[in-house]
Amino acid sequence: MTDHPLDVTGVVLVGGQSRRFEAGDKA
């Protein structure tokens, strides 16, 4: 599993798309 860049706002950039990172969704 690769670690994605996590923004201070809690936004994870995956494939260039900004997706809202929810608690507990961490794999």
C-alpha positions as CSV (number, residue, x, y, z in Angstrom):
1,M,0.0,0.0,0.0
2,T,1.3,3.4,-0.9
3,D,0.9,6.4,1.3
4,H,-0.9,9.3,-0.4
5,P,-0.1,12.9,0.3
6,L,-2.4,14.1,3.1
7,D,-3.3,17.7,3.2
8,V,-3.6,19.7,6.4
9,T,-7.3,20.0,5.6
10,G,-7.7,16.3,5.6
11,V,-7.8,15.9,1.8
12,V,-6.1,12.9,0.2
13,L,-4.9,13.3,-3.4
14,V,-5.4,10.1,-5.3
15,G,-4.7,9.9,-9.0
16,G,-4.6,13.7,-9.0
17,Q,-8.1,13.8,-7.6
18,S,-8.9,15.4,-4.3
19,R,-10.9,13.1,-2.1
20,R,-12.3,13.9,1.3
21,F,-10.5,11.7,3.9
22,E,-12.9,10.4,6.5
23,A,-11.8,8.9,9.8
24,G,-11.7,5.2,9.8
25,D,-11.4,5.0,6.1
26,K,-7.6,4.6,6.5
27,A,-6.7,1.2,5.0
